[in-house]
């Protein structure tokens, strides 16, 4: 490919089967922590509905979000040579995501996850196929590389990605680590952290990454900055989100809404803010974009149906309440 991409997302792609379950109980510790989704062991548990959502996953969601916002977007991922794999490719193409770097692998099954949907939250049963992954040759680096969830067999692949990143310092790197990337640790991925332009995680993930149990968001942000990222974003669910450029810390409230199903809210926020930054928006304005796409996504089942076009998102900005602003905190 000779034409430069605006946005290249790297990460696993999957089909999610949403199984809605009402006959369950959520149990927590006395302080409300450590929630557990409980069924009666050995029983037959009725479910309300099942819906398949194709071509999702943190990076696939980001690629679709960028495409909806008008960027030339592509995904680097792997699928099996099966019906699910073809369906994922078709879905990406339908969403104007370039699939040149989505590779089909003989002898492998496309990732398929089961999502237990109870109330507005979800618990996901995951299994990542051990595809033979490697960084492909690219004649022109993208303007922005967005790295997120990969399976637990990809440590060497991460080093290849890190080499590609260091070879292209002009490229803006966004890192939204998934479970395995957090488990790998900051030392193994130090070259990625050191060259990251914008870093996204939630409060609990920030605590794991920095090995710091504090709930002081500014302290967590400073610890992440020390690893290398220039911009750090930490989300805190319905409480809002925080951002830091190393000098100023900002707070951004959620866009007013009642969630229906929360899958993909974090991906929508991260990818939308990233896209806005790529469009050369100031940080405070880019922050206003993210929660709107998150709000829209959680009105639907799955992580992509509610992703907005640039025009639709801007209309929400026009209608936003006066207090919907990023504000610096001390």
ZIUR-V920683 format. One record per backbone hydrogen bond with DSSP energy under -1.0 kcal/mol. NH is the residue of the N-H (numbers start at 1). CO is the residue of the C=O. If there is no record, write none. Layout:
nh: [NH & NH]
co: [CO & CO]
This chain:
nh: [6 & 7 & 8 & 9 & 10 & 11 & 12 & 14 & 15 & 16 & 17 & 18 & 19 & 20 & 21 & 24 & 25 & 27 & 29 & 32 & 36 & 38 & 43 & 48 & 51 & 53 & 56 & 61 & 62 & 63 & 64 & 65 & 66 & 67 & 68 & 69 & 70 & 71 & 73 & 74 & 75 & 76 & 77 & 79 & 81 & 82 & 86 & 87 & 88 & 89 & 90 & 91 & 92 & 93 & 94 & 95 & 96 & 97 & 98 & 102 & 103 & 105 & 108 & 113 & 114 & 115 & 116 & 117 & 118 & 121 & 123 & 125 & 131 & 133 & 143 & 144 & 145 & 146 & 147 & 148 & 154 & 158 & 159 & 160 & 161 & 162 & 163 & 164 & 165 & 166 & 167 & 168 & 171 & 172 & 174 & 175 & 176 & 182 & 183 & 184 & 189 & 190 & 193 & 194 & 196 & 197 & 198 & 199 & 200 & 201 & 203 & 206 & 207 & 208 & 209 & 210 & 212 & 220 & 221 & 222 & 223 & 224 & 225 & 226 & 227 & 228 & 230 & 231 & 232 & 233 & 234 & 235 & 236 & 239 & 240 & 241 & 242 & 243 & 244 & 245 & 250 & 251 & 252 & 260 & 261 & 262 & 265 & 268 & 269 & 270 & 271 & 272 & 273 & 274 & 275 & 276 & 277 & 278 & 279 & 280 & 281 & 286 & 287 & 290 & 293 & 294 & 295 & 296 & 297 & 298 & 299 & 300 & 307 & 313 & 314 & 315 & 316 & 317 & 318 & 319 & 324 & 325 & 327 & 329]
co: [72 & 72 & 144 & 74 & 146 & 76 & 149 & 56 & 111 & 53 & 113 & 51 & 115 & 49 & 117 & 22 & 38 & 36 & 33 & 29 & 27 & 25 & 40 & 20 & 18 & 16 & 14 & 57 & 58 & 59 & 60 & 61 & 62 & 63 & 64 & 65 & 67 & 66 & 71 & 7 & 98 & 9 & 101 & 103 & 105 & 80 & 82 & 83 & 84 & 85 & 86 & 87 & 88 & 89 & 90 & 91 & 93 & 92 & 73 & 99 & 77 & 79 & 105 & 15 & 125 & 17 & 123 & 19 & 121 & 118 & 116 & 114 & 129 & 131 & 5 & 6 & 172 & 8 & 174 & 10 & 151 & 154 & 155 & 156 & 157 & 158 & 159 & 160 & 161 & 162 & 163 & 165 & 168 & 143 & 145 & 198 & 147 & 178 & 179 & 180 & 185 & 187 & 189 & 190 & 193 & 173 & 173 & 231 & 175 & 233 & 235 & 202 & 203 & 204 & 205 & 206 & 207 & 216 & 217 & 218 & 219 & 220 & 221 & 222 & 224 & 225 & 196 & 197 & 244 & 199 & 242 & 201 & 240 & 236 & 237 & 252 & 234 & 250 & 232 & 248 & 243 & 327 & 241 & 298 & 298 & 120 & 262 & 264 & 265 & 266 & 267 & 268 & 269 & 270 & 271 & 272 & 273 & 274 & 275 & 277 & 276 & 282 & 283 & 286 & 289 & 290 & 291 & 292 & 293 & 294 & 296 & 297 & 304 & 309 & 310 & 311 & 312 & 313 & 314 & 315 & 321 & 323 & 251 & 249]
